[in-house]
Amino acid sequence: MPNIKRSSMHRPPHFLEEVKAELANWRLWSDRFVVLLFATLSGLTVVTFTWLSEHALATFFALHSRFYWLPLIWTPLLTMGIVYLTRQFVPGAAGSGIPQVMAALSSHTPRWQRSLFVSLKLSFGKVALTATGLLAGLSAGREGPSVQIASGVMHTARHWLSENSQIKDSGLILAGGAAGIAAAFNTPLGGVMFAIEELSRHPEDRRSGLLMAAIILSGLMAVSVYGNFTYFGVIKIDNISFSLLLPGLLVAVLSGIFGGVFARLLIYSLHTDSRLRIHQFRRTFPVLFAGACGLVIAIIGLSTDGATFGSGYAHTRAMLENHDDVSKAYVFLKMVSTWLTTWAGVPAGIFAPSLAIGAALGNDLAAVMSYPNAPTLIALGMAGFLAAVTQAPLTAFIIVMEMITGHELVLSLMASALIASGVSRMISQPLYAALTLSQLKRLISAPSN
């Protein structure tokens, strides 16, 4: 037989040599320390943002309970102020924040223009303006904004890396975006899946153990501050049987239809050059248009006794615990309030309102079909509607599973998310991909210095 030399790549690693090589490269360890330090800072920033947002919303409801009529004045005025400040000082902070991060990761975006979409200035502006939106009672979530906020913090780490560092800007932005989801929902697995499914376009970033560690570390900041809690607690699930098949399928299909229509409406409203008078008015008088949206949101909120104000977490949790009896029109009215909030141009996310809408849809079907275990259909509706709007089914089902610790529903949640996402794709193009194109248009007029 020929004498074939064994390739060095097939030799098993020598432990002591590997340790020596690792310890000798101090620049590598310095870069690792910087990444993990900024991952910690991004997680703490999102935790601070969470605290500020919750207190802002609590303040709104306290004022609303004392002065029932106040939202008719308070909500429009604050909405106008938010849009004015956003357009004047941080135009890149408008909207959810996820399209901005996707635009920063796009191959069409030069490295020197990434600060248009992610930066410390945008992160701080996003924190202040999104919290103010919740203080106004707008139907907004803080999870999408958390993605942009954490990405801005992580992207700053590039200034502290060694000159020949192998860690790319795109990897830092990716890790920050996923860390924002992980810390906002207290769902580290959901953050990792969000990075893989929605944000990552570079295979090497997906395989980076350092970046995955940064995502998890940032998510653990929420655990260290708030404890190992779940947003909606542990729901009681009956034994899964064939009796769930028809109601579960209906929830998934309807979630797909409603979510697809909702996504298409958002795309048409935000990503259009239509000459309709309403669109021309929005482009010509954006602050006045925001005030009009705020007034309608206030009227809807008052007509539902405050149910459509804010993120919807409280009503979602109450529905899961069978303590809330929301109006049968809640699904439609919450969708309208969330659409108007987004269309107004304020910094605001749609994750939390989408979960609330999906929960209400499941709750309504449970009532109509007399299904004995409503929380099961509520959970399926949450996963289905979120998957339909974002068209990221794996992220949606993992986030909902971690938020309710509903491990008995793993396969059912996955099926609901996949079916709803499939139905949505027949109605609407992917929401964030379409909105990313709008963000990329800003590159044309961007200065080069």
C-alpha positions as CSV (number, residue, x, y, z in Angstrom):
1,M,0.0,0.0,0.0
2,P,1.3,3.5,-0.7
3,N,2.7,5.4,2.2
4,I,0.2,8.2,2.7
5,K,1.1,10.9,5.2
6,R,-1.7,11.7,7.6
7,S,-2.9,15.2,7.1
8,S,-2.5,17.5,10.0
9,M,-6.1,18.6,9.7
10,H,-7.1,15.0,10.7
11,R,-5.0,14.9,13.8
12,P,-6.8,15.2,17.1
13,P,-6.1,18.5,18.8
14,H,-3.5,18.5,21.6
15,F,-5.1,20.1,24.6
16,L,-2.0,21.8,26.1
17,E,-1.0,23.2,22.7
18,E,-4.5,24.5,22.0
19,V,-4.6,26.2,25.5
20,K,-1.2,27.8,24.9
21,A,-2.1,29.1,21.5
22,E,-5.4,30.6,22.8
23,L,-3.7,32.3,25.8
24,A,-0.9,33.7,23.7
25,N,-3.2,35.7,21.4
26,W,-4.1,38.5,23.8
27,R,-5.7,40.6,21.0
28,L,-8.2,37.7,20.4
29,W,-9.1,37.8,24.1
30,S,-9.3,41.5,24.1
31,D,-11.8,41.4,21.3
32,R,-13.9,38.7,23.0
33,F,-14.0,40.8,26.2
34,V,-15.2,43.9,24.2
35,V,-18.0,41.9,22.5
36,L,-19.2,40.4,25.7
37,L,-19.0,43.7,27.6
38,F,-21.1,45.4,25.0
39,A,-23.5,42.5,24.9
40,T,-24.0,43.0,28.7
41,L,-24.4,46.8,28.1
42,S,-27.0,46.2,25.3
43,G,-28.9,43.8,27.5
44,L,-28.9,46.3,30.4
45,T,-30.0,49.1,28.0
46,V,-33.0,47.0,26.9
47,V,-33.8,46.2,30.5
48,T,-33.8,49.9,31.3
49,F,-35.9,50.6,28.3
50,T,-38.4,47.9,29.5
51,W,-38.6,49.5,32.9
52,L,-39.1,53.0,31.4
53,S,-41.8,51.7,29.0
54,E,-43.7,49.9,31.7
55,H,-43.7,52.9,33.9
56,A,-44.7,55.2,31.1
57,L,-47.7,53.0,30.2
58,A,-48.7,52.7,33.9
59,T,-48.6,56.5,34.2
60,F,-50.9,56.8,31.2
61,F,-53.5,54.4,32.7
62,A,-53.2,56.2,36.0
63,L,-54.0,59.5,34.3
64,H,-56.7,57.9,32.2
65,S,-58.4,56.4,35.3
66,R,-58.4,59.8,37.0
67,F,-59.3,61.9,33.9
68,Y,-61.3,59.7,31.6
69,W,-61.4,62.3,28.8
70,L,-57.7,63.2,28.9
71,P,-56.6,60.9,26.0
72,L,-58.7,63.0,23.6
73,I,-56.2,65.8,24.2
74,W,-53.1,64.0,25.6
75,T,-52.8,61.3,22.9
76,P,-52.9,63.5,19.8
77,L,-50.6,66.2,21.2
78,L,-48.0,63.7,22.3
79,T,-48.2,61.9,19.0
80,M,-47.6,65.1,17.2
81,G,-44.6,65.9,19.4
82,I,-43.1,62.5,18.9
83,V,-43.3,62.7,15.1
84,Y,-41.9,66.2,15.1
85,L,-38.9,65.3,17.2
86,T,-38.4,62.1,15.3
87,R,-38.3,63.8,11.9
88,Q,-36.2,66.7,13.2
89,F,-33.5,64.8,15.1
90,V,-33.6,61.0,14.6
91,P,-35.5,60.2,11.4
92,G,-33.9,56.7,11.4
93,A,-35.7,55.9,14.6
94,A,-39.2,56.0,13.1
95,G,-41.2,52.7,12.9
96,S,-40.4,49.3,14.3
97,G,-36.6,49.3,14.2
98,I,-36.3,45.8,12.6
99,P,-36.3,47.1,9.0
100,Q,-33.5,49.5,10.0
101,V,-31.4,46.7,11.3
102,M,-32.1,44.6,8.2
103,A,-31.1,47.6,6.1
104,A,-27.9,48.0,8.0
105,L,-27.1,44.3,7.3
106,S,-28.0,44.6,3.6
107,S,-25.2,44.2,1.1
108,H,-26.4,47.4,-0.6
109,T,-25.5,49.5,2.5
110,P,-21.9,50.8,2.5
111,R,-20.1,50.4,5.8
112,W,-19.9,54.1,6.4
113,Q,-23.6,54.5,6.0
114,R,-24.7,51.9,8.6
115,S,-25.0,54.7,11.2
116,L,-28.1,55.8,9.3
117,F,-29.9,52.8,10.7
118,V,-28.0,51.8,13.9
119,S,-26.1,54.1,16.2
120,L,-26.0,55.2,19.9
121,K,-27.8,58.4,19.0
122,L,-30.6,56.4,17.3
123,S,-30.7,54.0,20.3
124,F,-31.1,56.8,22.9
125,G,-33.7,58.5,20.7
126,K,-35.6,55.3,20.2
127,V,-35.7,54.7,24.0
128,A,-37.1,58.1,24.8
129,L,-39.6,58.4,21.9
130,T,-41.0,54.8,22.1
131,A,-41.5,55.2,25.9
132,T,-43.2,58.5,25.2
133,G,-45.5,56.8,22.7
134,L,-46.6,54.4,25.5
135,L,-47.1,57.4,27.8
136,A,-49.5,58.7,25.1
137,G,-51.4,55.4,25.1
138,L,-50.5,54.4,21.6
139,S,-51.0,50.8,20.5
140,A,-47.3,50.0,20.4
141,G,-44.8,47.3,21.4
142,R,-41.2,47.7,22.6
143,E,-39.8,44.5,21.2
144,G,-39.1,45.8,17.6
145,P,-37.5,49.0,19.0
146,S,-35.4,46.8,21.4
147,V,-33.8,45.2,18.3
148,Q,-32.6,48.6,16.9
149,I,-31.6,49.8,20.4
150,A,-29.4,46.8,21.2
151,S,-28.0,46.8,17.7
152,G,-26.9,50.4,18.1
153,V,-25.2,49.6,21.4
154,M,-23.4,46.5,20.0
155,H,-22.4,48.3,16.8
156,T,-20.5,50.8,18.9
157,A,-18.2,48.0,20.0
158,R,-16.4,48.2,16.6
159,H,-14.5,51.3,17.9
160,W,-12.9,49.2,20.6
161,L,-11.9,46.1,18.6
162,S,-8.3,45.5,17.6
163,E,-7.3,46.8,14.1
164,N,-7.2,43.4,12.5
165,S,-10.1,41.9,14.3
166,Q,-11.9,39.1,12.6
167,I,-15.2,40.3,14.1
168,K,-17.3,42.0,11.4
169,D,-19.7,45.0,11.8
170,S,-22.4,42.8,10.4
171,G,-21.8,40.2,13.2
172,L,-22.1,42.9,15.9
173,I,-25.3,44.3,14.4
174,L,-26.8,40.8,14.1
175,A,-25.9,39.9,17.7
176,G,-27.4,43.2,18.9
177,G,-30.6,42.7,17.1
178,A,-31.1,39.2,18.4
179,A,-30.0,40.3,21.9
180,G,-32.8,42.9,21.8
181,I,-35.4,40.2,21.2
182,A,-33.9,37.9,23.8
183,A,-33.8,40.7,26.5
184,A,-37.2,42.2,25.6
185,F,-39.1,38.9,25.8
186,N,-36.8,37.2,28.3
187,T,-36.5,34.5,25.6
188,P,-32.9,33.7,24.8
189,L,-33.8,30.9,22.4
190,G,-36.2,33.2,20.6
191,G,-33.4,35.7,20.2
192,V,-31.1,33.1,18.6
193,M,-33.8,31.9,16.3
194,F,-34.6,35.5,15.3
195,A,-31.0,36.0,14.4
196,I,-30.9,32.9,12.2
197,E,-34.4,33.2,10.6
198,E,-34.9,36.9,10.1
199,L,-31.6,38.9,10.4
200,S,-28.7,36.8,9.3
201,R,-27.6,36.8,5.7
202,H,-24.0,35.7,6.4
203,P,-23.5,32.0,7.2
204,E,-20.3,32.7,9.1
205,D,-22.2,34.9,11.6
206,R,-24.7,32.1,12.3
207,R,-21.8,29.8,13.2
208,S,-20.0,32.2,15.5
209,G,-19.9,30.9,19.0
210,L,-18.8,34.3,20.3
211,L,-21.8,36.0,18.8
212,M,-24.2,33.4,20.0
213,A,-22.7,33.8,23.5
214,A,-23.2,37.5,23.2
215,I,-26.9,37.0,22.3
216,I,-27.5,34.7,25.3
217,L,-25.5,36.9,27.7
218,S,-27.6,39.9,26.7
219,G,-30.8,38.0,27.2
220,L,-29.6,36.8,30.6
221,M,-29.4,40.4,31.7
222,A,-33.2,40.4,31.8
223,V,-33.2,37.3,34.0
224,S,-30.6,38.8,36.4
225,V,-32.8,41.9,36.9
226,Y,-36.4,40.5,36.7
227,G,-35.7,36.9,37.6
228,N,-36.5,33.8,35.6
229,F,-40.1,34.8,34.9
230,T,-42.4,34.3,31.9
231,Y,-44.5,37.2,30.7
232,F,-47.8,35.3,30.7
233,G,-47.1,32.7,33.4
234,V,-47.7,28.9,33.2
235,I,-50.9,28.2,31.4
236,K,-53.0,25.2,32.2
237,I,-53.2,22.9,29.2
238,D,-55.6,19.9,29.0
239,N,-54.4,16.7,27.4
240,I,-54.0,17.3,23.7
241,S,-56.5,15.2,21.7
242,F,-58.2,15.2,18.3
243,S,-60.8,17.6,19.6
244,L,-58.2,20.3,19.2
245,L,-57.7,19.5,15.5
246,L,-60.6,21.5,14.0
247,P,-60.5,24.5,16.4
248,G,-56.7,24.6,16.1
249,L,-56.8,24.5,12.3
250,L,-59.4,27.3,12.2
251,V,-57.2,29.5,14.5
252,A,-54.2,29.0,12.3
253,V,-56.0,29.7,9.1
254,L,-57.8,32.7,10.4
255,S,-54.6,34.0,12.0
256,G,-52.9,33.7,8.6
257,I,-55.7,35.6,6.8
258,F,-55.9,38.4,9.4
259,G,-52.2,38.6,9.8
260,G,-51.6,38.6,6.0
261,V,-54.2,41.4,5.5
262,F,-52.7,43.4,8.4
263,A,-49.1,43.1,7.0
264,R,-50.3,44.0,3.5
265,L,-52.1,47.1,4.9
266,L,-48.9,48.2,6.7
267,I,-46.9,47.7,3.6
268,Y,-49.3,49.7,1.5
269,S,-49.5,52.5,4.1
270,L,-45.8,52.9,4.7
271,H,-44.2,51.7,1.4
272,T,-46.2,53.5,-1.3
273,D,-45.9,56.5,-3.6
274,S,-49.7,56.7,-4.0
275,R,-51.3,60.0,-5.1
276,L,-54.3,59.4,-3.0
277,R,-55.2,62.5,-1.0
278,I,-54.6,60.8,2.3
279,H,-51.1,59.8,1.3
280,Q,-50.4,63.3,0.0
281,F,-51.6,64.9,3.2
282,R,-49.4,62.5,5.2
283,R,-46.3,63.5,3.1
284,T,-47.1,67.2,3.2
285,F,-48.3,67.6,6.8
286,P,-46.8,64.7,8.7
287,V,-47.2,66.2,12.2
288,L,-50.9,67.1,11.6
289,F,-51.5,63.6,10.2
290,A,-49.9,62.1,13.3
291,G,-52.3,64.2,15.4
292,A,-55.3,63.0,13.5
293,C,-54.1,59.4,14.0
294,G,-53.6,60.0,17.7
295,L,-57.2,61.4,18.0
296,V,-58.7,58.3,16.3
297,I,-56.6,56.0,18.5
298,A,-57.9,57.9,21.6
299,I,-61.5,57.6,20.4
300,I,-61.1,53.9,19.8
301,G,-59.5,53.5,23.2
302,L,-62.3,55.3,25.0
303,S,-64.9,53.3,23.2
304,T,-63.3,50.0,24.5
305,D,-62.9,51.3,28.0
306,G,-59.1,51.5,27.5
307,A,-58.6,48.0,26.2
308,T,-56.9,49.0,23.0
309,F,-54.5,51.4,24.6
310,G,-50.9,50.3,25.1
311,S,-49.1,47.1,24.2
312,G,-52.0,44.8,25.1
313,Y,-49.9,42.6,27.5
314,A,-52.3,43.0,30.4
315,H,-55.4,41.9,28.4
316,T,-53.5,39.0,26.9
317,R,-52.5,37.7,30.3
318,A,-56.0,38.2,31.6
319,M,-57.4,36.2,28.7
320,L,-54.9,33.4,29.4
321,E,-56.0,33.3,33.0
322,N,-59.8,33.5,32.0
323,H,-60.1,36.8,33.9
324,D,-60.9,39.1,31.0
325,D,-64.0,39.4,28.8
326,V,-62.9,41.7,26.0
327,S,-65.3,43.0,23.3
328,K,-65.9,40.8,20.3
329,A,-64.7,43.8,18.2
330,Y,-61.4,43.9,20.0
331,V,-59.5,42.1,17.2
332,F,-60.6,44.6,14.6
333,L,-60.2,47.7,16.8
334,K,-56.8,46.7,18.1
335,M,-55.6,46.1,14.5
336,V,-56.9,49.6,13.5
337,S,-55.2,51.2,16.5
338,T,-51.9,49.4,15.8
339,W,-52.1,50.3,12.1
340,L,-52.7,54.0,12.9
341,T,-49.9,54.0,15.5
342,T,-47.5,52.7,12.9
343,W,-48.8,54.9,10.0
344,A,-48.5,58.0,12.2
345,G,-44.7,57.6,11.9
346,V,-43.8,57.2,15.6
347,P,-41.1,54.8,16.8
348,A,-43.1,51.8,17.8
349,G,-43.2,48.0,17.4
350,I,-45.9,45.6,16.5
351,F,-44.8,42.4,18.2
352,A,-46.8,42.9,21.5
353,P,-50.0,44.2,19.7
354,S,-49.8,41.2,17.3
355,L,-49.7,38.8,20.3
356,A,-52.7,40.6,21.8
357,I,-54.6,40.4,18.5
358,G,-53.8,36.7,18.1
359,A,-54.8,36.0,21.7
360,A,-58.1,37.7,21.2
361,L,-58.8,35.8,18.0
362,G,-58.1,32.5,19.7
363,N,-60.3,33.6,22.7
364,D,-63.2,34.5,20.3
365,L,-63.0,31.2,18.5
366,A,-63.0,29.3,21.8
367,A,-66.2,31.1,22.8
368,V,-67.9,30.5,19.4
369,M,-67.0,26.8,19.3
370,S,-67.5,26.3,23.1
371,Y,-64.0,24.9,23.3
372,P,-63.4,24.0,27.0
373,N,-59.8,25.1,27.2
374,A,-59.6,28.6,25.8
375,P,-55.9,29.2,26.8
376,T,-54.9,26.6,24.3
377,L,-56.5,28.4,21.4
378,I,-55.3,31.7,22.7
379,A,-51.7,30.5,22.7
380,L,-52.1,29.1,19.1
381,G,-53.6,32.4,18.0
382,M,-50.7,34.3,19.5
383,A,-48.1,32.1,17.6
384,G,-50.2,32.1,14.4
385,F,-50.9,35.8,14.1
386,L,-47.3,36.8,15.0
387,A,-46.0,34.3,12.4
388,A,-48.4,35.6,9.8
389,V,-47.4,39.2,10.3
390,T,-43.7,38.7,10.5
391,Q,-43.6,35.5,8.3
392,A,-41.0,34.2,10.7
393,P,-42.8,31.1,12.0
394,L,-40.0,29.4,13.9
395,T,-39.2,32.7,15.8
396,A,-42.9,33.2,16.5
397,F,-43.6,29.7,18.0
398,I,-40.4,29.7,20.1
399,I,-41.1,33.2,21.5
400,V,-44.7,32.2,22.5
401,M,-43.6,28.8,23.9
402,E,-41.0,30.5,26.1
403,M,-43.4,33.3,27.1
404,I,-46.1,30.9,28.4
405,T,-43.9,27.8,29.3
406,G,-46.4,25.8,27.2
407,H,-44.1,22.9,26.4
408,E,-47.0,20.6,26.0
409,L,-48.0,22.7,23.0
410,V,-44.7,22.7,21.2
411,L,-45.9,20.7,18.1
412,S,-49.3,22.5,18.1
413,L,-47.6,26.0,18.3
414,M,-45.2,25.0,15.5
415,A,-48.0,23.8,13.3
416,S,-50.1,26.9,13.9
417,A,-47.2,29.2,13.1
418,L,-46.3,27.3,9.9
419,I,-49.8,27.2,8.6
420,A,-50.5,30.8,9.4
421,S,-47.3,31.9,7.8
422,G,-48.1,29.9,4.7
423,V,-51.5,31.4,4.4
424,S,-50.1,34.9,4.9
425,R,-47.6,34.4,2.1
426,M,-50.5,34.0,-0.3
427,I,-51.8,37.4,0.8
428,S,-48.8,39.6,1.5
429,Q,-45.1,39.9,0.8
430,P,-42.9,39.7,3.8
431,L,-43.5,42.8,5.9
432,Y,-40.0,43.6,7.1
433,A,-38.4,42.9,3.7
434,A,-40.7,45.3,2.1
435,L,-40.1,48.0,4.7
436,T,-36.4,47.5,4.5
437,L,-36.6,48.6,0.8
438,S,-38.1,51.9,2.1
439,Q,-35.2,52.3,4.5
440,L,-32.6,51.6,1.7
441,K,-34.0,54.6,-0.3
442,R,-32.5,56.8,2.3
443,L,-29.0,55.8,1.2
444,I,-29.3,57.9,-2.0
445,S,-29.3,61.3,-0.3
446,A,-27.0,60.3,2.6
447,P,-23.8,62.4,3.0
448,S,-20.5,60.6,2.6
449,N,-18.7,62.3,5.5
